[in-house]
Amino acid sequence: MSSLSNLTLRTARPAVAAFSILLGLMAGPGCGGKKGPIDPGPTPEQLQISCPSPMTREATSPQGTDVHFESPTPTGGQAPYTVLCEPGSGSVFALGQTVVRCTASDAARQQAACDLLVTVHASQMLTRTKFLAFGDSITAGVVRLVPLLMLGLPDAYPAKVEQMLRTRYPSQDILVANYGQGGETASEGVARLPGVLAAEQPEVLLLLEGVNNISRTSTLSIANNLRTMVSMARANNVDVIIATLTPVGPPYTNSRPTAADNVRNVNERIAIIAAEFGLGDPVDLYGLFLADMSLLGSDGLHPTPDGYSRIAEAFTDAIVRRYDQQAQSLDSRGRPTRLDRRAAGR
C-alpha cells in the first residue's frame, strides 16, 4: 500500500506542474488575463519652421510691388509637410509694412508658424501729383495752323510731362490734365480758368499763354491778364509754374513785324510776375528755343514735335526741382503724410 501511494504521488507531480504551466498560459494576453504595456514607439520630434529675414523692396507702381520669397523649410516633425504663406510669394504688397504668416503642418498633425516682415517703400516721390496744363494751341499740341496739324494728345507736352513723371516716380499716381484751347487770348484765358480750376481742383497750374494777338494787344494788357490768372490760382491754394512765351519767326512775323519784340517784352513782364508772387524762376522756353530755332515749326509760331518734347522736359525739370522729396512716410495713396506735406511747404 505504501509503495502504491508513493508511485501515485510521483506520477501526479509532473501532471500538476504541466497544469500549472497551462493555467499560466491561459492567464496571458488574449486569454482574459491582464494585458502588458504596449510600446508606442519613438515620440516624433517637435515640428519647427523658420521664416526668411525681413525684406525691403522699392515700389514699382502706386499699388506697391510684387514680392517673391522662398517658402520656409520645416524641420523635425514627421514628413510629408505642408507649408502655406499668406500673402503668398509673388503677391502685390502695398506701400508700408505687411506681415506674412507662414504655417507648416506634418503627417502627425503638428503645426508650427513663423512671420516674415515685408516693407515696401518709395525712395523718390513728389509732394504734388495733380497738375493742370493751361494755355492756348501750344498747350493743346498744334504743330501748324495752315493746313492744321495737331499732335495726338499723347504727344502734346502735358502728356509727355505726365509720362516722364510717372517713369521717375512709379509709386505715385500722377496726373497732368491738358486744358489747351487753340486760338485763345490771355483775356479769354482769364474768363475760362475759374471753371477749369473748379472742375479739376489741381495742386499745380502749368501756365503757358499770351502769344495770340501778340501784335494787336498791348504787352501790359497781356501781362495783367497773366497776373490775374496767377492770382486766381493762388486764391484757390494752387501753386503756379509759369513759362515764358516761345519765340516767333517767319512766316508768322512776315505780317506781324512787332510780334517778336512783343514776345520779348511779355517775357520780361512774366519774370516780374513770377518774382511778385514768389513763384521762382519762370520756365525759360524762350531761351530754350532761341538757342535752337529748329525747334520752331514751319509756321513760325508752333513748336515741332521735337520742340514739344523739349517743352515737356523743361516743365518736368521745374517740377522735379520744386517738389521732389525723399520719402519719409506715405499714406495708403502713396502720398506724403500730413507731417511730411508741412515739411515740404504744402
Secondary structure, 3 states (H helix, E strand, C coil): CHHHHHHHHHHHHHHHHHHHHHHHHHCCCCCCCCCCCCCCCCCCCCCECCCCCCEEEECCECCEEECCCCCCCCECCCCCCEEEEECCCCCEECCEEEEEEEEEECCCCCEEEEEEEEEEECCEEECCCEEEEEECHHHHCEEECCCCEECCHHHCHHHHHHHHHHHHCCCCCCEEEEEECCCCCHHHHHHHHHHHHHHHCCCEEEEECCCCCCCCCCHHHHHHHHHHHHHHHHHCCCEEEEECCCCCCCCHHHCCCCHHHHHHHHHHHHHHHHHHCCCCCCECHHHHHHCCHHHECCCCCCECHHHHHHHHHHHHHHHHHHHEEECCCECCCCCECHHHHHHCCC
